[in-house]
Amino acid sequence: MPQEDYSKLINTILTLSFEQRLNILSVVADSLKDTIPVPPSLSVSSIEELNQKLDEGLSDIKAGNVIPAEVVNKRLHEKYGI
C-alpha cells in the first residue's frame, strides 16, 4: 500500500467512534491469529543439546523474534481467565 493511501486510511480510522475503532482492532487481531508461528515440541537427550536449544532461543530473542507481552497476556486471559 502506498504511503499516501496508508496515511489516508489512518486518518479515516481516527475519525471513527471508539466502538468502531475497537471493532477494527478486533478484526485485525483476529486476522493475525492464524499467522503467529508456534514453536515445535521440544525434546532433548543431553545437557549439551539443552544448552544449544537455550542459546538458539536467546538468539531469537536478541533478533526480535518474540511475541509482545500484551499479546501473551491477552492469550492467557482469554484461555485461562487470568
C-alpha positions as CSV (number, residue, x, y, z in Angstrom):
1,M,0.0,0.0,0.0
2,P,1.4,3.4,-0.9
3,Q,2.3,5.7,2.0
4,E,-0.3,8.2,0.9
5,D,-3.1,5.6,0.9
6,Y,-1.9,4.3,4.3
7,S,-2.0,7.9,5.7
8,K,-5.5,8.4,4.4
9,L,-6.6,5.1,5.9
10,I,-5.1,6.0,9.3
11,N,-6.8,9.4,9.2
12,T,-10.1,7.8,8.4
13,I,-9.8,5.3,11.2
14,L,-9.0,8.1,13.6
15,T,-12.3,9.8,12.8
16,L,-14.4,6.7,13.7
17,S,-16.1,6.3,17.0
18,F,-14.3,4.4,19.8
19,E,-16.6,1.4,19.3
20,Q,-15.9,1.3,15.6
21,R,-12.1,1.5,16.1
22,L,-12.4,-1.2,18.8
23,N,-14.2,-3.4,16.2
24,I,-11.5,-2.8,13.6
25,L,-8.8,-3.7,16.2
26,S,-10.7,-6.9,16.9
27,V,-10.9,-7.8,13.2
28,V,-7.2,-7.1,12.7
29,A,-6.2,-9.1,15.8
30,D,-8.3,-12.0,14.6
31,S,-6.6,-11.9,11.3
32,L,-3.3,-12.3,12.9
33,K,-4.2,-15.3,15.0
34,D,-3.6,-17.8,12.2
35,T,-0.2,-16.3,11.2
36,I,1.5,-16.4,14.6
37,P,4.2,-19.0,14.5
38,V,4.0,-21.8,17.1
39,P,7.3,-23.4,18.1
40,P,7.5,-27.2,17.6
41,S,7.6,-29.5,20.6
42,L,10.9,-29.7,22.2
43,S,12.7,-32.7,23.5
44,V,16.4,-33.1,24.2
45,S,18.6,-36.0,25.1
46,S,21.6,-34.3,26.7
47,I,22.6,-31.2,28.7
48,E,24.6,-30.1,25.7
49,E,21.6,-30.3,23.4
50,L,19.5,-28.4,26.0
51,N,22.2,-25.7,26.2
52,Q,22.2,-25.4,22.4
53,K,18.4,-25.0,22.3
54,L,18.6,-22.4,25.0
55,D,21.2,-20.5,23.1
56,E,19.0,-20.6,20.0
57,G,16.1,-19.2,22.0
58,L,18.2,-16.4,23.4
59,S,19.4,-15.6,19.8
60,D,15.8,-15.4,18.7
61,I,15.0,-13.0,21.5
62,K,18.0,-10.8,20.6
63,A,16.9,-10.9,17.0
64,G,13.5,-9.6,18.0
65,N,11.7,-12.8,17.2
66,V,9.3,-12.5,20.2
67,I,5.6,-12.2,20.9
68,P,4.8,-8.9,22.7
69,A,3.8,-9.2,26.4
70,E,0.5,-7.6,25.6
71,V,-0.4,-10.4,23.2
72,V,0.8,-13.1,25.7
73,N,-1.3,-11.5,28.5
74,K,-4.3,-11.4,26.2
75,R,-4.0,-15.0,25.3
76,L,-3.6,-16.0,28.9
77,H,-6.7,-14.0,29.9
78,E,-8.7,-15.5,27.0
79,K,-7.6,-19.1,27.7
80,Y,-7.4,-19.2,31.5
81,G,-9.2,-16.0,32.7
82,I,-6.1,-14.6,34.3
